[in-house]
């Protein structure tokens, strides 16, 4: 069930995760 939750979270808003990971260069190191 944990894998399902992770997949569901990445599917509904994958842009959000990708943008946050890319924002690491902007100085947003809160995701890591």
C-alpha positions in Angstrom: 0.0 0.0 0.0 3.0 2.3 0.6 4.0 1.9 -3.1 0.5 2.7 -4.2 0.4 5.9 -2.2 3.8 7.0 -3.5 2.7 6.3 -7.1 -0.6 8.1 -6.6 1.2 11.1 -5.2 3.6 11.3 -8.1 0.8 10.8 -10.7 -1.6 13.5 -9.6 1.0 16.2 -9.4 4.3 15.0 -10.9 5.1 18.6 -12.0 5.0 19.6 -8.3 7.7 17.1 -7.4 9.8 17.8 -10.4 9.6 21.5 -9.9 10.6 21.2 -6.3 13.5 19.0 -7.2 14.6 21.4 -9.9 14.1 24.3 -7.4 17.0 22.9 -5.4 19.1 25.1 -7.6 16.9 28.1 -6.6 17.8 27.4 -2.9 14.8 25.3 -2.0 16.6 22.5 -0.2 13.6 21.6 2.0 12.6 18.7 -0.2 15.8 16.8 0.4 
